[in-house]
Amino acid sequence: MVLFRLKGGADLWNTWFWENQVGRLLGTTQEFGHMHPGKPYYYLIVLVKYGMPWFLAIFFWVWSFFRDLLKKRPVSAIRVFLLVWGFGTLVFLTLSVTKRSIYLTPALPAFAIMGADVFKKFLPKWCRVFFICWIGLSVLIIAGLTGFPLVTGLLAIKIPSQAGAFMAVFSWKNLFTGIGLAICLFVVFRPGRMSFFARVAAATAMLWISILLGPVKAVDLEKSMQETVSEFYAQIPVDQRSRIAGLDFNETMRAYFYYYCNWSVPQIRNLNRLRKIMAGIDPEYDSIIVPYKRLAQLEQVTPLYRTIGESYPHKTNLKRKTYWVKGN
């Protein structure tokens, strides 16, 4: 974070950390979205998704904690600490108007320890049945991803072009998912003293690795903004880039120009400054990059402007269209 602050500068740091992170948490930057007033179960649902398949063990740990408390059995300080860390964070985040699944990340280690503690001490029979089914499901999904190119032509669902092209061809991803399948089968069905927890963990690890190599990579290819952002950047002559400002970019837009093009676009928010730029009398800038959501501000200053270039950085979200404009 210190390097990000030093490299990106104070303006980018303020936008990313204070406005995007702290502002969203406190609900003071409603224009950034993710407003979920109420919704007391929001983070419980997130915990189930992030904790798959361990959430059942986590809930059993919580149940056993309060059972011991009610029966006046000794409860260790470590268990109290884990409960406060995990569910204290969950309650604190739930009270905020702004809710994002990523905010739960600092509490996930506590929930991981809770789940491991259940496996170490006592796992009820009904929990064991669930995890056996989970192992079977993991093996089936990994096998399906390994052989997916064989059945793509038989699927009735329509897969987006780039994602479909990636998933339909045998490549390194299928080799690695095949290796993962072999490891999974060996670990799960290997006779010996390997613990039940180790078998579940191995199957789960191979499943998530296979999903990262296949479907997640396919989604990344489909949603990547690198090609369109780079094309937009390339159409701007090098000698003109220092004379261009951005009109109040959000943190995502600022980040992708910096990440893909190594270009920190200076920002303006003052409408009087914008008016001078569009009139051609500003000493620093003579053109503006305008995101779709800021068009109303531009047209408030001057309804007449000349579009030099445009782009759709996000193929699936037309509201992220970007314009490079000058005054007439």
For each residue, the residues with C-beta under 8 A, 3 or more apart:
1: 4 5 17
2: 5 6
3: 6 7
4: 1 7 8 13 16
5: 1 2 8 10 13
6: 2 3
7: 3 4
8: 4 5 12 13 16 258 264
9: 12 13 264
10: 5 13 14
11: 14 15 267
12: 8 9 15 16 251 254 258 264
13: 4 5 8 9 10 16 17 18
14: 10 11 17 18 19
15: 11 12 18 19 20 250 251 254
16: 4 8 12 13 19 20 21 251 255
17: 1 13 14 20 21 22
18: 13 14 15 21 22 23
19: 14 15 16 22 23 29 32 251
20: 15 16 17 23 24 29 32 251
21: 16 17 18 24 25
22: 17 18 19 25 26
23: 18 19 20 26 28 29 32
24: 20 21 27 29 32 34 98 100
25: 21 22 96 98 103
26: 22 23 96 98
27: 24 30 35 96 97 98
28: 23
29: 19 20 23 24 32 98
30: 27 33 35
31:
32: 19 20 23 24 29 98 250
33: 30
34: 24 98 99 100
35: 27 30 97 98
36: 39 42 97 98 99
37: 97
38:
39: 36 42 94 99
40: 94
41: 44 45
42: 36 39 45 46 94 99
43: 46 47 90 93 94 99 101 104
44: 41 47 48 90
45: 41 42 48 49
46: 42 43 49 50 101 104
47: 43 44 50 51 55 58 90 104 111
48: 44 45 51 52 55
49: 45 46 52 101
50: 46 47 101 104 108
51: 47 48 54 55 58 108 111 115
52: 48 49 55
53: 56 130 131 134 200 204
54: 51 57 58 111 112 115
55: 47 48 51 52 58 59 115
56: 53 59 60 127 130 131
57: 54 60 61 114 115 118 119 123 127
58: 47 51 54 55 61 62 111 114 115 118
59: 55 56 62 63
60: 56 57 63 64 118 124 127
61: 57 58 64 65 114 115 117 118
62: 58 59 65 66 83 87 114
63: 59 60 66 67
64: 60 61 67 68 118
65: 61 62 68 69 75 79 83
66: 62 63 69 70
67: 63 64 70 71
68: 64 65 71 73 74 75
69: 65 66 72 73 75
70: 66 67
71: 67 68
72: 69
73: 68 69
74: 68
75: 65 68 69 79 80
76: 79 80
77: 80 81
78: 81 82
79: 65 75 76 82 83
80: 75 76 77 83 84
81: 77 78 84 85
82: 78 79 85 86 110 113 114
83: 62 65 79 80 86 87 88
84: 80 81 87 88
85: 81 82 88 89 107 110
86: 82 83 89 90 107 110 111 114
87: 62 83 84 90 91
88: 83 84 85 91 92
89: 85 86 92 93 104 106 107 110
90: 43 44 47 86 87 93 94 104 107
91: 87 88 94 95
92: 88 89 95 96
93: 43 89 90 96 99 103 104
94: 39 40 42 43 90 91 99
95: 91 92
96: 25 26 27 92 93 99
97: 27 35 36 37
98: 24 25 26 27 29 32 34 35 36
99: 34 36 39 42 43 93 94 96 103
100: 24 34 103
101: 43 46 49 50 104
102: 105
103: 25 93 99 100 106
104: 43 46 47 50 89 90 93 101 107 108
105: 102 108
106: 89 103 109
107: 85 86 89 90 104 110 111
108: 50 51 104 105 111 112
109: 106 112 113
110: 82 85 86 89 107 113 114
111: 47 51 54 58 86 107 108 114 115
112: 54 108 109 115 116
113: 82 109 110 116 117
114: 57 58 61 62 82 86 110 111 117 118
115: 51 54 55 57 58 61 111 112 118 119
116: 112 113 119 120 197
117: 61 113 114 120 121
118: 57 58 60 61 64 114 115 121 122 123 127
119: 57 115 116 123 195 196 197 200
120: 116 117 197
121: 117 118
122: 118
123: 57 118 119 127 128 131 196
124: 60 127 128
125: 128 129
126: 129 130
127: 56 57 60 118 123 124 130 131
128: 123 124 125 131 132 196
129: 125 126 132 133
130: 53 56 126 127 133 134
131: 53 56 123 127 128 134 135 196 200
132: 128 129 135 136
133: 129 130 136 137
134: 53 130 131 137 138 200 203 204
135: 131 132 138 139 188 199 200 203
136: 132 133 139 140
137: 133 134 140 141
138: 134 135 141 142 184 203 204 206 207
139: 135 136 142 143 181 184 185 188 203
140: 136 137 143 144
141: 137 138 144 145 207 210 211
142: 138 139 145 146 177 180 181 184 206 207 210
143: 139 140 146 147 181
144: 140 141 147 148
145: 141 142 148 174 177 210 211 213 214 215
146: 142 143 174 177 178 181 210
147: 143 144 150 151 174
148: 144 145 151 152 167 168 174 214
149: 152 167 168 169 170 174
150: 147
151: 147 148 154 155
152: 148 149 155 159 164 167 168
153:
154: 151
155: 151 152 159
156:
157:
158:
159: 152 155 163 164 167
160: 163 164 222
161: 164 165 222
162: 165 166 218 221 222
163: 159 160 166 167 218 219 221 222
164: 152 159 160 161 167 168 218
165: 161 162 168 169
166: 162 163 169 217 218 221
167: 148 149 152 159 163 164 214 215 218
168: 148 149 152 164 165
169: 149 165 166
170: 149 174
171: 174 175
172: 175 176
173: 176 177 213 214 217
174: 145 146 147 148 149 170 171 177 178
175: 171 172 178 179
176: 172 173 179 180 209 210 213
177: 142 145 146 173 174 180 181 209 210 213 214
178: 146 174 175 181 182
179: 175 176 182 183
180: 142 176 177 183 184 206 209 210
181: 139 142 143 146 177 178 184 185 206 210
182: 178 179 185 186
183: 179 180 186 187 202 206
184: 138 139 142 180 181 187 188 202 203 206 207
185: 139 181 182 188 189
186: 182 183 189 190
187: 183 184 190 194 198 199 202 203
188: 135 139 184 185 199 202 203
189: 185 186
190: 186 187 194
191:
192:
193:
194: 187 190 198 199
195: 119 198 199
196: 119 123 128 131 199 200
197: 116 119 120 200 201
198: 187 194 195 201 202
199: 135 187 188 194 195 196 202 203
200: 53 119 131 134 135 196 197 203 204
201: 197 198 204 205
202: 183 184 187 188 198 199 205 206
203: 134 135 138 139 184 187 188 199 200 206 207
204: 53 134 138 200 201 207 208
205: 201 202 208 209
206: 138 142 180 181 183 184 202 203 209 210
207: 138 141 142 184 203 204 210 211
208: 204 205 211 212
209: 176 177 180 205 206 212 213
210: 141 142 145 146 176 177 180 181 206 207 213 214
211: 141 145 207 208 214 215 216
212: 208 209 216 217
213: 145 173 176 177 209 210 216 217
214: 145 148 167 173 177 210 211 217 218
215: 145 167 211 218 219
216: 211 212 213 219 220
217: 166 173 212 213 214 220 221
218: 162 163 164 166 167 214 215 221 222
219: 163 215 216 222 223
220: 216 217 223 224
221: 162 163 166 217 218 224
222: 160 161 162 163 218 219 315 316
223: 219 220 314 315 316
224: 220 221 227
225: 228 229 256 260 313 314
226: 229 230 260
227: 224 230 231
228: 225 231 232 311 312 313 314 315
229: 225 226 232 233 256 257 260 261 311 313
230: 226 227 233 234 260 261
231: 227 228 234 235 311
232: 228 229 235 236 309 310 311 313 322 324
233: 229 230 236 257 260 261 263
234: 230 231
235: 231 232 309 324
236: 232 233 240 241 244 309 324
237: 240 241
238: 241
239: 242
240: 236 237 243 244 287
241: 236 237 238 244 263
242: 239
243: 240 284 285 286 287
244: 236 240 241 265 285 286 287 288 289 324
245: 265 266 267 268 277 284 285 287 288 289
246: 249 253 254 257 265 266 267 268 288 289 290 291
247: 267 268 269 274 288 289 290 291 294 297 298
248: 267 268 269 291 294 297
249: 246 253 254 257 265 267 289 291
250: 15 32 253 254 291 293
251: 12 15 16 19 20 254 255
252: 255 256
253: 246 249 250 256 257 291 313 320 322
254: 12 15 246 249 250 251 257 258 264 265 267
255: 16 251 252 258 259
256: 225 229 252 253 259 260 313
257: 229 233 246 249 253 254 260 261 263 264 265
258: 8 12 254 255 261 262 263 264
259: 255 256
260: 225 226 229 230 233 256 257
261: 229 230 233 257 258
262: 258
263: 233 241 257 258
264: 8 9 12 254 257 258
265: 244 245 246 249 254 257 289
266: 245 246 285
267: 11 245 246 247 248 249 254
268: 245 246 247 248 273 274 277 285 288
269: 247 248
270: 273 274
271: 274 275 297 300 301
272: 275 276
273: 268 270 276 277 282
274: 247 268 270 271 277 278 288 297 298 301
275: 271 272 278 279 301 302
276: 272 273 279 281 282
277: 245 268 273 274 280 282 285 286 287 288 327
278: 274 275 288 298 301 302 305 325 326 327
279: 275 276 282 302 327
280: 277 286 327
281: 276
282: 273 276 277 279 285 286
283:
284: 243 245
285: 243 244 245 266 268 277 282 288
286: 243 244 277 280 282 326
287: 240 243 244 245 277 308 324 325 326
288: 244 245 246 247 268 274 277 278 285 298 324 325 326
289: 244 245 246 247 249 265 322 323 324 325
290: 246 247 294 295 298 322 323 324 325
291: 246 247 248 249 250 253 294 295 320 321 322 323
292: 295 318 319 320 321 322 323
293: 250 319
294: 247 248 290 291 297 298
295: 290 291 292 298 299 323
296: 299 300
297: 247 248 271 274 294 300 301
298: 247 274 278 288 290 294 295 301 302 305 325
299: 295 296 302 303
300: 271 296 297
301: 271 274 275 278 297 298
302: 275 278 279 298 299 305 327
303: 299
304: 327 328
305: 278 298 302 325 326 327 328
306: 325 326 327 328
307: 310 323 324 325
308: 287 324 325 326
309: 232 235 236 323 324
310: 232 307 321 322 323 324
311: 228 229 231 232 321 322
312: 228 315 318 320 321 322
313: 225 228 229 232 253 256 320 321 322
314: 223 225 228 317 320
315: 222 223 228 312
316: 222 223
317: 314 320
318: 292 312 321
319: 292 293
320: 253 291 292 312 313 314 317
321: 291 292 310 311 312 313 318
322: 232 253 289 290 291 292 310 311 312 313
323: 289 290 291 292 295 307 309 310
324: 232 235 236 244 287 288 289 290 307 308 309 310
325: 278 287 288 289 290 298 305 306 307 308
326: 278 286 287 288 305 306 308
327: 277 278 279 280 302 304 305 306
328: 304 305 306
